[in-house]
Amino acid sequence: MTIFYFIIAISILVVIHEYGHFWVARRCGVFVKRFSVGFGKPLWSFYDKQGTEYAIAPIPLGGYVSMLDEREGEVPADQLHMAFNRKTPWQRIAIAAAGPAANFIFAIAAYWFLFVSGLTGLAPVVGSIQQESPAAIAGVLVNDEITAVNGKNTSTWEDVNWQLVSLLGETTDIELTLTNPEGAHYNVRVGVENWLANEETPDPITALGIQPRRFKIPVTLAEVQAGGAAERAGLQVKDTIIAANGEPVDNWTDWVGIVKAAAGKIIEIRVLRNQEEILLNLTPASQTAEDGTVYGFVGAMVEIPEYPADWIRKRQFGVLEGLGMGLQKTWETTYFTLASLGKIIAGQLSVKNLSGPVTIAKVAGATAASGLESFVGFLALLSVSLGVLNLLPIPVLDGGHIFFSLAEIVRGKPLSEKFQMAAIKLGMFLLVGLMLVAFYNDLSRL
């Protein structure tokens, strides 16, 4: 399913990006030879009335629009007027910029959809604070809600994380605005230096010493696996485990920890069944993780109750207001992407933060499993990233084509073919190097 959703995500964004090039190219009178989703020899294709081939290829890591161009082969005299290289610099700029522009338009539409349909999340209430942590020293208190970070309102933990992530690699003061259960507001300042600059997978909330409020899920069983350790011990659906080895158990998370640590060992459990308490002996089976760690497993699923209403925050906007929010969110995401690239180049952030197709695939699968809201949000974020990266002034990318055309406008004539070829080779070298780093990061995370 991870691979499936990766292909779905990449295909959607490639079609949108390449359609931008395609749409503007046709309106500028350029003949489009092929519109391909994927690389390699086409698995399936067809031609439209204008002679453009539409193809699906087997390598789902991108796509391309192939246009008539004298630099790529001989062009018949009667078709020269349709060649990309014969168009004005401004037309070539428009065609090159259309792909990234389509990505930004898609992101705006996706965010608009999310804001209009309604975004939900958990209220950012502090559950616990690590002793001697930055948050503890600053005076953050348990059970208080983080309502703003550096003056920007936060209604969910996702909002808090987004604001904190934008500060990675910086030396600054983080101002948190909190509200206690009685409704009183107060501000605290947390000083950070080169914040999490060398972290491969930074977790800014935990780094401050804050753990979100956790919903205690009673250990009431919704499913008991046939033939599993739970069934062999006599556990049944609707049983509630209230104690293990004489110690009270009131939370599923605690119970999972007890089971994992007791592979092959007997656990004496007290169970509430039909308002009566009974004692059972449970021996978790042993399973081995990919890293070789052995842990206990009993084959039972918990019954998940609904979150209390005051734990949930939902933001929903009207059609026009949602459009404004979509524009704002797209701009914030664009700025964040550019700022992060700048920090990596300046050494403020580790190159370990770069991710390749493996990480994208994992996130695609995880967000799809979380629901439509998460998956659409992921597509919007990835679309902005694709748009920003393609606008970088690196030859072979759209930004490189724009740079060549702008230079032609300034000089009054094209850059020499020798210079352009040398720049394209350098661009390929940089791009391949970047891809290798991203692949290496992916593999090291695995």
Secondary structure, DSSP 8 states (H G I E B T S, - for coil): -HHHHHHHHHHHHHHHHHHHHHHHHHHTT--EEEEEEEESS-SEEEE-TTS-EEEE-SEEEEEEEEE--GGGS---GGGGGG-GGGS-HHHHHHHHHHHHHHHHHHHHHHHHHHHHH-EEEE--BEEEE-TTSHHHHHT--TT-EEEEETTEE--SHHHHHHHHHTTTT--EEEEEEEE-TTS-EEEEEEEESSTTTT-SS--HHHHTTEEE-------BEEEE-TTSHHHHHT--TT-EEEEETTEE---HHHHHHHHHTTTTS-EEEEEEETTEEEEEEE--EEEE-TTS-EEEE--EEE------GGGEEEE---HHHHHHHHHHHHHHHHHHHHHHHHHHHHTSS-GGG---HHHHHHHHHHHHHH-HHHHHHHHHHHHHHHHHHHTSS-TTSHHHHHHHHHHHHHHSS---HHHHHHHHHHHHHHHHHHHHHHHHHHHHH-
